[in-house]
Amino acid sequence: MTTVRTRVRRISEKETFDIEVLDNNGAAVPLDRHGVLESWPHEKATKNSKTVKEWQDKFSRAHPGYSAKVFKEDGTVAPPQTLLSTVRDTYEE
């Protein structure tokens, strides 16, 4: 079974931003847990014109019972209304 760490890494590589997976209670899911998340069903990165909230809704649909925080490069949580283009720009050098 695949760990949360592996799933998070693959999603982050595709989406080009960091995330943290949360359970129904809002607690971080341990990265070493196995069999919690299915494969990310999306082949392409989410469009830059979408907001963090829209992406989080997409994540929750793909992984019922779980949610995710989206982080900017400096480690701060991206607010829900932030465009993904803005989040991704923080990772560019």
C-alpha angles and dihedrals in degrees: 000000000000122000126235087243091061093046092048092048092051093047091047092050091051096043095036096226134087124255140185121212118227131195126226090279093054093252120138113258110234111253092226094059114117130219097010101117131042121222115288102263097207121093097194133048116262114265117270090234092066121094128237088252091054090050091048090052089051090051092050092050090052092045110032112205093027137085134186141222117220118216134204117225092265090059097255119132113255112235116243095249093054116114115240088234088062092049092048092048089063089064095052119099 
